[in-house]
Amino acid sequence: MKKLLFVCICLAFTYITEAKSGDRKLDIKISDGATLYSEDLVNNFYKTDISFYGVGDLTAILSDEIKDTDNDGVADKKDKCPSTPSGVAVDKTGCPLDKDLDGVADYLDECPSELGLGSLSGCPDKDKDGVADSKDRCPDVAGPADLKGCQDVDKDGVVDIDDICPNTTAGYKVDPSGCPWDNDKDGVANEEDLCPDAAGPPALKGCSDTDGDGVTDNTDRCPKEKGNIADKGCPTIAPVDVKKIADIAGKLFFENDSAKLKTSSFVQLDYLVVILNRYNATNLQIEGHTDSNAGDKYNINLSKDRAESVKTYLISKGIEEKRLTALGFGDGKPIESNETSSGRAKNRRVELKTSY
């Protein structure tokens, strides 16, 4: 540019000096319209009608013509984008290049070779989910930005493209693959598995049944001995033993108005211990009863104490306390009339009831 300006100044100077003539006067018109004659000038110019600008004015005009504020090679008078940042490639109008014609200049366009959206820095968004295709893991299916444009149908935090179990029940905890946690690897989700830490078939809700009696081990009172559902997985007490227990109960006697067992009762209780050990998962309820003599409070206390005496003896013979329950009903459940001595004798009794 400086060389061009220097050449123009030299040409202007040459033009001025060649305007001299020996027999004609020169009128020189300057930029403010005033006329000067040869007498007013050092040089003896002849008068002429040519409008002439001084060297300083010409320099200013030429400077305006070639001014390029943003240094992009396009003069400001022709530059439609005179404030283009330094170093940015421009077209012939002085504006930054936009190869894909999407309205986003290449230097600002993150996808300069693809027609895109201004709101996404010039990148396309096929599924219109607000996530640019270049950053969208699922560019053909709309999804939220926090999941990188992918869907999570079951809302388990694992996007569908990574989710092996995309229809997991809401609320179930899942592993990194999107499937419900299954601690014992039995195919039953922890939330549905009644025995989440011990493998079992789905039909039994994830619990095992060691003895194959249809009662799962977690509820089977006799998990290693085949039984039935009614007896909580334990074998039914044989009828002969049921009768024996009833007979034992009828042969338990106490001292008069006392909870002390008579010696004859010990033999019967020893037979009972044998049966309880045979059916070692059974529980035994010991119920004490009295006749109607004396008051209600006295009778209830006496019946309870007698039941406790039986319980204490059984514990002394090795039966676990947790299997035994002692209750006293006083004269509240008579089986005969208390109007006769024989009836009262039958009402003074102990009943033994087994259960699982």
FIDREN-231520 format. One record per residue: residue number from 0; residue in three letters; y, z, x of N, C-alpha, C in turn. Coordinates in steps of 0.2 Angstrom, whole numbers, plus 5000, padded with zeros to 4 digits. Layout:
BEGIN
SITE   num   residuo    nc2    nc3    nc1   cac2   cac3   cac1    cc2    cc3    cc1
SITE   NUM       ALA      Y      Z      X      Y      Z      X      Y      Z      X
...
This chain:
BEGIN
SITE   num   residuo    nc2    nc3    nc1   cac2   cac3   cac1    cc2    cc3    cc1
SITE     0       MET   4994   5000   5004   5000   5000   5000   5006   5000   5004
SITE     1       LYS   5006   5004   5010   5012   5004   5014   5014   4998   5017
SITE     2       LYS   5008   4994   5020   5009   4988   5023   5012   4983   5018
SITE     3       LEU   5010   4983   5011   5013   4978   5006   5020   4980   5005
SITE     4       LEU   5022   4986   5005   5029   4988   5004   5033   4986   5010
SITE     5       PHE   5031   4986   5016   5034   4984   5022   5036   4976   5022
SITE     6       VAL   5030   4973   5020   5031   4965   5019   5036   4963   5014
SITE     7       CYS   5036   4967   5008   5041   4965   5003   5048   4967   5005
SITE     8       ILE   5049   4972   5009   5056   4974   5012   5058   4968   5016
SITE     9       CYS   5054   4966   5021   5056   4961   5026   5058   4954   5022
SITE    10       LEU   5054   4953   5017   5056   4946   5013   5063   4947   5010
SITE    11       ALA   5064   4953   5007   5070   4954   5004   5076   4954   5009
SITE    12       PHE   5075   4956   5015   5080   4956   5020   5082   4949   5022
SITE    13       THR   5076   4945   5023   5077   4938   5025   5081   4934   5020
SITE    14       TYR   5080   4936   5013   5083   4932   5008   5091   4934   5008
SITE    15       ILE   5092   4940   5010   5099   4942   5010   5103   4938   5016
SITE    16       THR   5100   4938   5021   5104   4935   5027   5104   4927   5026
SITE    17       GLU   5100   4924   5023   5100   4917   5022   5105   4915   5017
SITE    18       ALA   5108   4920   5013   5113   4918   5008   5120   4917   5011
SITE    19       LYS   5120   4917   5018   5127   4915   5021   5129   4908   5020
SITE    20       SER   5136   4906   5020   5139   4899   5020   5146   4900   5023
SITE    21       GLY   5148   4895   5027   5154   4895   5030   5160   4893   5025
SITE    22       ASP   5159   4889   5020   5165   4887   5016   5164   4889   5008
SITE    23       ARG   5160   4894   5007   5160   4897   5000   5160   4904   5000
SITE    24       LYS   5163   4907   4995   5163   4914   4994   5157   4917   4991
SITE    25       LEU   5155   4923   4992   5149   4926   4988   5150   4932   4984
SITE    26       ASP   5149   4931   4978   5149   4937   4974   5142   4940   4973
SITE    27       ILE   5142   4947   4975   5135   4950   4975   5135   4955   4969
SITE    28       LYS   5131   4954   4965   5130   4959   4959   5125   4964   4961
SITE    29       ILE   5127   4970   4960   5122   4976   4962   5120   4979   4955
SITE    30       SER   5115   4984   4956   5112   4986   4950   5116   4989   4945
SITE    31       ASP   5122   4991   4946   5126   4994   4941   5131   4989   4938
SITE    32       GLY   5130   4982   4940   5134   4977   4936   5140   4975   4940
SITE    33       ALA   5143   4979   4945   5149   4978   4948   5149   4971   4953
SITE    34       THR   5154   4968   4954   5154   4962   4958   5158   4963   4965
SITE    35       LEU   5155   4962   4970   5159   4963   4977   5160   4956   4980
SITE    36       TYR   5165   4955   4983   5167   4949   4987   5166   4949   4994
SITE    37       SER   5166   4944   4998   5165   4943   5005   5170   4948   5009
SITE    38       GLU   5176   4949   5006   5181   4953   5010   5178   4960   5010
SITE    39       ASP   5174   4962   5005   5172   4969   5004   5166   4970   5008
SITE    40       LEU   5163   4965   5011   5157   4966   5014   5158   4965   5022
SITE    41       VAL   5154   4968   5026   5154   4966   5033   5152   4959   5034
SITE    42       ASN   5147   4957   5031   5145   4950   5032   5149   4945   5028
SITE    43       ASN   5150   4939   5030   5155   4935   5026   5150   4930   5022
SITE    44       PHE   5148   4934   5016   5144   4930   5011   5149   4926   5007
SITE    45       TYR   5146   4920   5004   5149   4916   4999   5148   4918   4993
SITE    46       LYS   5152   4916   4988   5151   4919   4981   5145   4915   4978
SITE    47       THR   5141   4919   4974   5135   4916   4971   5134   4919   4964
SITE    48       ASP   5130   4916   4960   5129   4919   4953   5122   4923   4953
SITE    49       ILE   5119   4923   4959   5112   4926   4959   5113   4934   4959
SITE    50       SER   5109   4937   4954   5109   4944   4953   5105   4947   4959
SITE    51       PHE   5107   4952   4963   5104   4955   4968   5104   4962   4968
SITE    52       TYR   5098   4965   4971   5097   4972   4971   5097   4974   4978
SITE    53       GLY   5100   4980   4979   5100   4983   4986   5093   4985   4988
SITE    54       VAL   5092   4985   4995   5085   4987   4998   5082   4993   4995
SITE    55       GLY   5087   4999   4994   5084   5005   4991   5082   5004   4984
SITE    56       ASP   5085   5000   4980   5083   4999   4973   5076   4995   4973
SITE    57       LEU   5076   4990   4977   5070   4986   4977   5064   4991   4979
SITE    58       THR   5065   4995   4984   5060   4999   4986   5057   5004   4981
SITE    59       ALA   5062   5006   4977   5060   5011   4971   5056   5007   4966
SITE    60       ILE   5058   5001   4964   5054   4996   4960   5047   4995   4962
SITE    61       LEU   5047   4993   4968   5040   4991   4971   5036   4998   4971
SITE    62       SER   5039   5003   4972   5035   5010   4972   5032   5011   4965
SITE    63       ASP   5036   5010   4960   5034   5011   4953   5028   5006   4952
SITE    64       GLU   5029   5000   4954   5024   4995   4952   5017   4997   4955
SITE    65       ILE   5017   5000   4961   5010   5002   4964   5008   5009   4964
SITE    66       LYS   5012   5013   4961   5010   5021   4960   5003   5022   4957
SITE    67       ASP   4999   5026   4960   4992   5027   4958   4991   5035   4959
SITE    68       THR   4993   5038   4953   4993   5046   4954   4986   5049   4955
SITE    69       ASP   4981   5046   4952   4974   5049   4953   4970   5046   4958
SITE    70       ASN   4974   5041   4962   4970   5038   4968   4964   5035   4966
SITE    71       ASP   4963   5031   4961   4957   5028   4959   4957   5021   4960
SITE    72       GLY   4963   5018   4963   4963   5011   4965   4966   5007   4959
SITE    73       VAL   4968   5010   4953   4971   5007   4948   4978   5010   4947
SITE    74       ALA   4983   5005   4947   4990   5008   4947   4991   5011   4940
SITE    75       ASP   4996   5016   4940   4997   5020   4934   4999   5016   4928
SITE    76       LYS   5003   5010   4929   5005   5006   4924   4999   5002   4920
SITE    77       LYS   4994   5002   4924   4988   4998   4921   4982   5003   4919
SITE    78       ASP   4983   5010   4922   4978   5015   4921   4978   5018   4914
SITE    79       LYS   4973   5017   4910   4972   5021   4904   4970   5028   4905
SITE    80       CYS   4968   5030   4910   4966   5037   4912   4969   5039   4918
SITE    81       PRO   4975   5040   4918   4979   5041   4925   4977   5048   4928
SITE    82       SER   4973   5052   4924   4972   5059   4927   4964   5060   4929
SITE    83       THR   4961   5054   4930   4954   5055   4932   4953   5059   4938
SITE    84       PRO   4948   5064   4938   4947   5068   4944   4946   5064   4950
SITE    85       SER   4948   5066   4956   4946   5063   4962   4939   5061   4964
SITE    86       GLY   4938   5055   4966   4931   5054   4968   4927   5051   4962
SITE    87       VAL   4929   5051   4956   4925   5048   4951   4926   5040   4950
SITE    88       ALA   4920   5037   4950   4920   5030   4949   4923   5028   4942
SITE    89       VAL   4928   5023   4943   4931   5020   4936   4930   5013   4935
SITE    90       ASP   4932   5011   4929   4931   5003   4928   4938   5000   4929
SITE    91       LYS   4939   4994   4927   4945   4991   4929   4951   4993   4925
SITE    92       THR   4950   4997   4920   4956   5000   4916   4958   5007   4919
SITE    93       GLY   4954   5009   4924   4955   5016   4927   4952   5022   4924
SITE    94       CYS   4947   5020   4919   4944   5026   4916   4937   5027   4919
SITE    95       PRO   4934   5033   4919   4928   5034   4922   4922   5030   4918
SITE    96       LEU   4917   5028   4922   4912   5024   4920   4908   5028   4915
SITE    97       ASP   4905   5024   4910   4901   5027   4904   4896   5022   4903
SITE    98       LYS   4890   5022   4907   4885   5016   4907   4882   5016   4900
SITE    99       ASP   4880   5022   4897   4877   5021   4891   4881   5021   4885
SITE   100       LEU   4888   5020   4886   4893   5019   4881   4892   5024   4875
SITE   101       ASP   4891   5031   4877   4890   5036   4872   4897   5040   4871
SITE   102       GLY   4902   5038   4875   4908   5042   4874   4909   5048   4879
SITE   103       VAL   4903   5049   4883   4903   5054   4888   4903   5051   4895
SITE   104       ALA   4909   5052   4899   4909   5049   4905   4903   5051   4910
SITE   105       ASP   4901   5046   4914   4895   5047   4918   4895   5053   4922
SITE   106       TYR   4901   5055   4925   4902   5061   4929   4901   5068   4925
SITE   107       LEU   4901   5067   4918   4900   5073   4914   4894   5072   4910
SITE   108       ASP   4891   5067   4910   4885   5065   4906   4878   5067   4910
SITE   109       GLU   4875   5072   4907   4869   5075   4910   4863   5069   4909
SITE   110       CYS   4864   5065   4904   4859   5059   4903   4863   5053   4903
SITE   111       PRO   4865   5051   4909   4870   5045   4910   4867   5038   4908
SITE   112       SER   4860   5038   4907   4857   5032   4906   4854   5031   4899
SITE   113       GLU   4856   5037   4895   4853   5037   4888   4859   5038   4883
SITE   114       LEU   4859   5035   4878   4864   5036   4872   4863   5043   4869
SITE   115       GLY   4868   5047   4870   4867   5054   4868   4873   5057   4864
SITE   116       LEU   4873   5063   4863   4879   5067   4859   4883   5070   4864
SITE   117       GLY   4890   5070   4862   4895   5074   4865   4894   5081   4866
SITE   118       SER   4891   5084   4860   4890   5091   4860   4884   5093   4864
SITE   119       LEU   4880   5088   4866   4874   5090   4871   4875   5087   4877
SITE   120       SER   4882   5086   4880   4883   5083   4886   4880   5076   4887
SITE   121       GLY   4880   5072   4882   4878   5066   4883   4871   5064   4882
SITE   122       CYS   4867   5070   4880   4860   5069   4880   4858   5068   4873
SITE   123       PRO   4852   5064   4871   4850   5063   4865   4846   5069   4862
SITE   124       ASP   4845   5069   4855   4841   5075   4852   4838   5071   4846
SITE   125       LYS   4832   5069   4847   4828   5065   4842   4826   5069   4836
SITE   126       ASP   4824   5076   4837   4823   5080   4831   4828   5083   4828
SITE   127       LYS   4834   5082   4831   4841   5085   4828   4840   5093   4827
SITE   128       ASP   4838   5096   4832   4837   5103   4831   4842   5107   4835
SITE   129       GLY   4847   5103   4838   4852   5106   4843   4850   5107   4850
SITE   130       VAL   4844   5105   4852   4841   5106   4858   4840   5099   4861
SITE   131       ALA   4844   5097   4867   4843   5091   4870   4836   5089   4872
SITE   132       ASP   4834   5083   4871   4827   5081   4872   4825   5083   4879
SITE   133       SER   4830   5082   4884   4828   5084   4891   4826   5091   4892
SITE   134       LYS   4828   5095   4887   4827   5103   4888   4822   5105   4882
SITE   135       ASP   4820   5100   4878   4816   5102   4872   4809   5101   4873
SITE   136       ARG   4805   5107   4873   4798   5106   4874   4794   5102   4869
SITE   137       CYS   4797   5102   4863   4795   5099   4857   4800   5094   4854
SITE   138       PRO   4801   5088   4858   4807   5084   4856   4806   5080   4849
SITE   139       ASP   4800   5080   4847   4798   5077   4840   4798   5081   4834
SITE   140       VAL   4798   5088   4835   4798   5093   4830   4803   5098   4831
SITE   141       ALA   4807   5099   4826   4813   5103   4826   4811   5110   4827
SITE   142       GLY   4814   5114   4831   4813   5121   4832   4819   5125   4835
SITE   143       PRO   4819   5131   4835   4825   5135   4837   4826   5135   4844
SITE   144       ALA   4832   5135   4846   4834   5135   4853   4831   5140   4858
SITE   145       ASP   4830   5146   4855   4827   5152   4859   4819   5151   4860
SITE   146       LEU   4816   5146   4857   4809   5144   4858   4809   5137   4861
SITE   147       LYS   4815   5135   4864   4815   5129   4868   4814   5123   4863
SITE   148       GLY   4816   5123   4857   4815   5118   4852   4808   5117   4849
SITE   149       CYS   4804   5122   4849   4797   5122   4847   4797   5127   4841
SITE   150       GLN   4792   5125   4836   4790   5130   4831   4785   5135   4832
SITE   151       ASP   4786   5141   4828   4781   5146   4829   4779   5148   4822
SITE   152       VAL   4774   5144   4819   4773   5145   4811   4771   5152   4810
SITE   153       ASP   4766   5155   4814   4764   5162   4812   4768   5167   4814
SITE   154       LYS   4774   5166   4817   4779   5171   4820   4776   5176   4824
SITE   155       ASP   4771   5174   4829   4768   5179   4833   4771   5179   4840
SITE   156       GLY   4776   5175   4841   4780   5175   4847   4777   5169   4852
SITE   157       VAL   4772   5166   4850   4769   5161   4854   4770   5154   4851
SITE   158       VAL   4773   5149   4854   4775   5143   4850   4769   5139   4849
SITE   159       ASP   4769   5135   4844   4763   5132   4841   4760   5127   4846
SITE   160       ILE   4763   5124   4851   4760   5120   4856   4756   5124   4861
SITE   161       ASP   4757   5130   4861   4753   5134   4866   4749   5139   4862
SITE   162       ASP   4749   5139   4855   4746   5144   4851   4739   5141   4849
SITE   163       ILE   4733   5144   4852   4727   5142   4850   4725   5145   4843
SITE   164       CYS   4728   5150   4841   4727   5152   4834   4734   5152   4830
SITE   165       PRO   4736   5146   4828   4743   5146   4825   4744   5149   4818
SITE   166       ASN   4738   5151   4815   4739   5154   4808   4737   5161   4808
SITE   167       THR   4738   5165   4814   4737   5172   4814   4740   5176   4808
SITE   168       THR   4737   5181   4806   4740   5185   4800   4746   5188   4803
SITE   169       ALA   4751   5188   4799   4757   5192   4801   4756   5199   4802
SITE   170       GLY   4759   5201   4808   4759   5208   4810   4753   5209   4815
SITE   171       TYR   4749   5205   4816   4743   5206   4821   4746   5205   4828
SITE   172       LYS   4744   5209   4832   4746   5209   4839   4741   5203   4842
SITE   173       VAL   4745   5199   4847   4741   5193   4849   4741   5193   4857
SITE   174       ASP   4737   5190   4860   4737   5189   4867   4741   5183   4869
SITE   175       PRO   4742   5181   4876   4746   5176   4878   4744   5169   4875
SITE   176       SER   4738   5168   4872   4736   5162   4870   4738   5161   4862
SITE   177       GLY   4740   5167   4859   4742   5167   4852   4737   5169   4848
SITE   178       CYS   4731   5172   4850   4726   5174   4846   4726   5182   4846
SITE   179       PRO   4723   5184   4840   4723   5192   4839   4719   5195   4845
SITE   180       TRP   4721   5201   4847   4718   5205   4852   4711   5207   4849
SITE   181       ASP   4706   5206   4853   4699   5208   4851   4696   5212   4857
SITE   182       ASN   4697   5218   4857   4695   5222   4863   4688   5221   4865
SITE   183       ASP   4683   5221   4860   4676   5221   4861   4673   5214   4861
SITE   184       LYS   4677   5209   4861   4675   5202   4861   4670   5200   4856
SITE   185       ASP   4670   5203   4850   4665   5202   4845   4667   5197   4840
SITE   186       GLY   4673   5194   4841   4675   5189   4836   4679   5192   4830
SITE   187       VAL   4680   5199   4830   4683   5202   4824   4690   5205   4827
SITE   188       ALA   4696   5203   4825   4702   5205   4827   4702   5213   4827
SITE   189       ASN   4706   5216   4832   4707   5223   4832   4709   5226   4825
SITE   190       GLU   4714   5222   4822   4716   5225   4815   4711   5225   4810
SITE   191       GLU   4706   5221   4811   4701   5221   4805   4694   5224   4808
SITE   192       ASP   4694   5226   4814   4688   5229   4817   4688   5236   4816
SITE   193       LEU   4683   5239   4812   4682   5246   4811   4680   5249   4818
SITE   194       CYS   4677   5245   4822   4675   5248   4829   4677   5244   4834
SITE   195       PRO   4684   5244   4835   4687   5239   4840   4685   5239   4847
SITE   196       ASP   4682   5245   4849   4679   5246   4856   4672   5245   4857
SITE   197       ALA   4668   5243   4852   4661   5242   4852   4659   5236   4848
SITE   198       ALA   4656   5231   4851   4655   5225   4848   4650   5226   4842
SITE   199       GLY   4651   5222   4837   4647   5222   4831   4648   5216   4827
SITE   200       PRO   4644   5214   4822   4644   5208   4819   4650   5208   4813
SITE   201       PRO   4653   5202   4812   4658   5202   4807   4656   5204   4800
SITE   202       ALA   4650   5203   4799   4647   5206   4792   4648   5213   4791
SITE   203       LEU   4648   5217   4797   4649   5224   4797   4656   5226   4800
SITE   204       LYS   4660   5222   4799   4667   5223   4801   4668   5225   4808
SITE   205       GLY   4664   5222   4812   4664   5223   4820   4661   5229   4822
SITE   206       CYS   4657   5232   4818   4653   5238   4820   4645   5237   4821
SITE   207       SER   4642   5240   4826   4635   5239   4827   4631   5244   4822
SITE   208       ASP   4625   5242   4822   4620   5246   4818   4613   5246   4822
SITE   209       THR   4613   5251   4826   4607   5251   4831   4601   5251   4827
SITE   210       ASP   4600   5255   4822   4593   5256   4819   4592   5251   4813
SITE   211       GLY   4597   5247   4812   4596   5241   4807   4595   5244   4800
SITE   212       ASP   4598   5249   4798   4597   5252   4791   4603   5250   4787
SITE   213       GLY   4607   5246   4789   4613   5244   4785   4619   5249   4785
SITE   214       VAL   4618   5254   4789   4623   5259   4789   4626   5258   4796
SITE   215       THR   4632   5257   4797   4635   5256   4804   4635   5262   4808
SITE   216       ASP   4634   5261   4815   4634   5267   4819   4639   5272   4818
SITE   217       ASN   4645   5270   4817   4651   5274   4817   4651   5279   4811
SITE   218       THR   4647   5277   4806   4646   5282   4800   4639   5284   4799
SITE   219       ASP   4635   5282   4803   4628   5284   4802   4626   5290   4805
SITE   220       ARG   4624   5295   4801   4623   5302   4803   4616   5302   4808
SITE   221       CYS   4612   5297   4807   4606   5296   4811   4606   5289   4814
SITE   222       PRO   4611   5287   4819   4611   5281   4821   4605   5278   4825
SITE   223       LYS   4601   5282   4827   4595   5280   4830   4588   5281   4826
SITE   224       GLU   4589   5282   4820   4584   5283   4815   4585   5280   4809
SITE   225       LYS   4581   5275   4807   4582   5271   4801   4582   5275   4795
SITE   226       GLY   4587   5274   4791   4588   5278   4785   4590   5274   4779
SITE   227       ASN   4594   5277   4775   4597   5273   4769   4604   5275   4768
SITE   228       ILE   4607   5271   4764   4614   5271   4763   4616   5278   4759
SITE   229       ALA   4612   5280   4754   4613   5286   4750   4613   5292   4755
SITE   230       ASP   4609   5292   4760   4609   5298   4764   4612   5297   4771
SITE   231       LYS   4618   5292   4771   4622   5291   4776   4618   5289   4782
SITE   232       GLY   4613   5285   4781   4609   5282   4787   4604   5286   4789
SITE   233       CYS   4602   5291   4786   4597   5296   4788   4591   5295   4783
SITE   234       PRO   4585   5297   4786   4579   5296   4781   4579   5301   4776
SITE   235       THR   4577   5299   4770   4577   5304   4764   4572   5310   4765
SITE   236       ILE   4574   5316   4764   4570   5322   4764   4564   5321   4760
SITE   237       ALA   4558   5322   4763   4552   5321   4759   4552   5326   4753
SITE   238       PRO   4549   5323   4748   4549   5328   4742   4545   5335   4743
SITE   239       VAL   4540   5334   4747   4537   5341   4749   4542   5346   4752
SITE   240       ASP   4546   5343   4757   4551   5347   4760   4556   5350   4755
SITE   241       VAL   4558   5345   4750   4563   5347   4745   4561   5353   4741
SITE   242       LYS   4554   5353   4739   4551   5358   4736   4550   5365   4740
SITE   243       LYS   4549   5364   4746   4548   5370   4751   4555   5373   4751
SITE   244       ILE   4560   5370   4752   4567   5373   4753   4568   5377   4746
SITE   245       ALA   4567   5374   4741   4568   5378   4734   4564   5384   4734
SITE   246       ASP   4558   5383   4736   4553   5389   4736   4556   5395   4741
SITE   247       ILE   4559   5393   4747   4561   5397   4751   4567   5401   4748
SITE   248       ALA   4571   5397   4745   4577   5400   4742   4575   5406   4737
SITE   249       GLY   4570   5405   4733   4568   5410   4728   4564   5416   4731
SITE   250       LYS   4563   5416   4738   4560   5421   4741   4564   5425   4746
SITE   251       LEU   4571   5424   4745   4576   5428   4749   4578   5434   4745
SITE   252       PHE   4577   5440   4748   4579   5446   4745   4584   5450   4749
SITE   253       PHE   4588   5454   4746   4592   5459   4749   4591   5466   4747
SITE   254       GLU   4594   5471   4751   4594   5478   4749   4598   5478   4743
SITE   255       ASN   4597   5484   4739   4601   5485   4732   4608   5486   4734
SITE   256       ASP   4612   5482   4730   4620   5482   4731   4622   5481   4738
SITE   257       SER   4618   5477   4742   4620   5476   4749   4619   5468   4751
SITE   258       ALA   4622   5466   4756   4621   5459   4759   4616   5459   4764
SITE   259       LYS   4612   5465   4765   4607   5465   4771   4601   5462   4768
SITE   260       LEU   4598   5457   4772   4592   5454   4770   4586   5459   4771
SITE   261       LYS   4581   5458   4767   4575   5462   4768   4571   5459   4773
SITE   262       THR   4567   5462   4776   4563   5460   4782   4558   5454   4779
SITE   263       SER   4556   5454   4773   4551   5449   4771   4555   5442   4770
SITE   264       SER   4562   5442   4770   4565   5436   4770   4565   5432   4776
SITE   265       PHE   4564   5436   4782   4565   5432   4788   4560   5427   4789
SITE   266       VAL   4554   5428   4787   4548   5423   4788   4550   5417   4784
SITE   267       GLN   4553   5418   4778   4555   5412   4774   4561   5408   4778
SITE   268       LEU   4565   5411   4780   4571   5408   4784   4568   5405   4790
SITE   269       ASP   4563   5407   4793   4560   5404   4799   4557   5397   4797
SITE   270       TYR   4554   5397   4791   4551   5390   4789   4557   5386   4787
SITE   271       LEU   4563   5388   4785   4569   5384   4784   4571   5381   4790
SITE   272       VAL   4571   5385   4795   4574   5383   4802   4570   5377   4804
SITE   273       VAL   4563   5377   4803   4559   5371   4805   4561   5365   4801
SITE   274       ILE   4562   5366   4795   4564   5360   4791   4571   5357   4793
SITE   275       LEU   4575   5361   4794   4582   5359   4796   4582   5356   4803
SITE   276       ASN   4577   5358   4807   4577   5354   4814   4573   5347   4813
SITE   277       ARG   4569   5347   4808   4566   5340   4807   4571   5335   4804
SITE   278       TYR   4575   5338   4800   4581   5333   4798   4587   5336   4801
SITE   279       ASN   4588   5334   4807   4593   5337   4811   4600   5335   4810
SITE   280       ALA   4601   5330   4805   4608   5328   4803   4610   5331   4796
SITE   281       THR   4605   5334   4793   4607   5337   4787   4612   5343   4787
SITE   282       ASN   4616   5344   4782   4620   5350   4781   4617   5354   4776
SITE   283       LEU   4618   5360   4776   4615   5365   4771   4620   5369   4768
SITE   284       GLN   4621   5369   4761   4625   5373   4758   4622   5379   4755
SITE   285       ILE   4624   5385   4757   4621   5392   4754   4625   5395   4749
SITE   286       GLU   4622   5395   4743   4626   5398   4737   4623   5405   4735
SITE   287       GLY   4628   5410   4735   4625   5417   4733   4628   5418   4725
SITE   288       HIS   4623   5421   4721   4625   5422   4714   4623   5430   4713
SITE   289       THR   4626   5433   4708   4624   5439   4706   4623   5440   4698
SITE   290       ASP   4621   5445   4695   4621   5446   4688   4628   5449   4686
SITE   291       SER   4629   5451   4680   4635   5452   4677   4637   5460   4678
SITE   292       ASN   4633   5464   4681   4634   5471   4682   4640   5471   4687
SITE   293       ALA   4644   5476   4686   4650   5477   4690   4655   5472   4689
SITE   294       GLY   4661   5473   4692   4667   5468   4691   4666   5462   4694
SITE   295       ASP   4670   5457   4692   4670   5450   4695   4672   5450   4702
SITE   296       LYS   4677   5454   4704   4679   5454   4711   4673   5456   4716
SITE   297       TYR   4670   5462   4713   4665   5465   4717   4659   5460   4718
SITE   298       ASN   4657   5457   4712   4651   5452   4712   4653   5446   4716
SITE   299       ILE   4659   5443   4716   4660   5437   4720   4660   5439   4728
SITE   300       ASN   4663   5445   4730   4662   5447   4737   4655   5448   4739
SITE   301       LEU   4651   5451   4734   4644   5453   4736   4640   5446   4737
SITE   302       SER   4641   5441   4732   4637   5435   4733   4639   5431   4739
SITE   303       LYS   4646   5431   4741   4648   5428   4747   4645   5431   4753
SITE   304       ASP   4645   5438   4753   4642   5441   4759   4635   5440   4760
SITE   305       ARG   4631   5439   4754   4624   5438   4755   4623   5431   4758
SITE   306       ALA   4627   5426   4755   4627   5419   4758   4628   5419   4766
SITE   307       GLU   4633   5423   4768   4635   5423   4775   4629   5426   4779
SITE   308       SER   4626   5431   4776   4620   5434   4780   4615   5429   4781
SITE   309       VAL   4613   5425   4776   4608   5419   4777   4611   5415   4783
SITE   310       LYS   4617   5413   4782   4620   5408   4787   4620   5411   4794
SITE   311       THR   4621   5418   4795   4621   5421   4802   4614   5421   4805
SITE   312       TYR   4609   5422   4800   4602   5422   4803   4600   5415   4805
SITE   313       LEU   4602   5410   4802   4600   5403   4804   4604   5401   4810
SITE   314       ILE   4610   5403   4811   4614   5402   4817   4610   5405   4823
SITE   315       SER   4608   5411   4822   4604   5415   4827   4598   5411   4829
SITE   316       LYS   4595   5407   4825   4589   5403   4827   4591   5396   4829
SITE   317       GLY   4597   5395   4831   4599   5388   4834   4602   5383   4830
SITE   318       ILE   4603   5384   4823   4606   5379   4819   4613   5379   4820
SITE   319       GLU   4616   5373   4821   4623   5373   4822   4628   5375   4816
SITE   320       GLU   4632   5379   4818   4637   5382   4812   4640   5377   4808
SITE   321       LYS   4642   5371   4811   4645   5366   4808   4641   5363   4802
SITE   322       ARG   4635   5364   4803   4630   5361   4797   4629   5366   4791
SITE   323       LEU   4632   5372   4792   4631   5377   4787   4637   5379   4783
SITE   324       THR   4637   5380   4777   4642   5382   4772   4640   5387   4768
SITE   325       ALA   4643   5393   4768   4642   5399   4764   4647   5400   4758
SITE   326       LEU   4644   5400   4752   4649   5401   4746   4646   5407   4742
SITE   327       GLY   4651   5410   4738   4649   5415   4733   4652   5414   4727
SITE   328       PHE   4648   5414   4721   4650   5412   4715   4650   5418   4710
SITE   329       GLY   4648   5424   4713   4648   5430   4708   4643   5429   4702
SITE   330       ASP   4645   5431   4696   4641   5430   4690   4643   5424   4686
SITE   331       GLY   4647   5419   4690   4650   5414   4686   4645   5408   4684
SITE   332       LYS   4639   5408   4687   4634   5402   4686   4627   5405   4684
SITE   333       PRO   4627   5409   4679   4620   5412   4677   4615   5406   4675
SITE   334       ILE   4609   5407   4676   4604   5403   4674   4600   5406   4668
SITE   335       GLU   4601   5412   4667   4597   5416   4662   4602   5421   4659
SITE   336       SER   4601   5424   4653   4605   5428   4650   4605   5435   4654
SITE   337       ASN   4611   5438   4654   4612   5444   4658   4611   5450   4653
SITE   338       GLU   4609   5448   4647   4607   5454   4642   4601   5457   4643
SITE   339       THR   4596   5454   4647   4590   5457   4648   4589   5458   4656
SITE   340       SER   4585   5463   4657   4583   5464   4665   4580   5459   4668
SITE   341       SER   4576   5455   4665   4572   5449   4668   4578   5444   4669
SITE   342       GLY   4582   5443   4665   4587   5438   4665   4592   5439   4671
SITE   343       ARG   4594   5446   4671   4598   5448   4677   4595   5447   4684
SITE   344       ALA   4588   5448   4684   4585   5448   4690   4585   5440   4693
SITE   345       LYS   4584   5436   4688   4584   5429   4690   4591   5426   4692
SITE   346       ASN   4596   5429   4689   4603   5427   4691   4605   5430   4698
SITE   347       ARG   4602   5435   4700   4603   5438   4707   4599   5433   4711
SITE   348       ARG   4602   5428   4714   4598   5423   4718   4602   5420   4724
SITE   349       VAL   4599   5416   4728   4602   5412   4733   4599   5405   4732
SITE   350       GLU   4604   5400   4732   4602   5393   4731   4604   5389   4738
SITE   351       LEU   4599   5385   4740   4600   5381   4746   4600   5373   4744
SITE   352       LYS   4606   5370   4746   4606   5363   4744   4608   5359   4751
SITE   353       THR   4604   5354   4752   4604   5350   4758   4608   5343   4756
SITE   354       SER   4612   5341   4761   4615   5335   4760   4617   5332   4767
SITE   355       TYR   4619   5325   4767   4621   5322   4774   4628   5321   4774
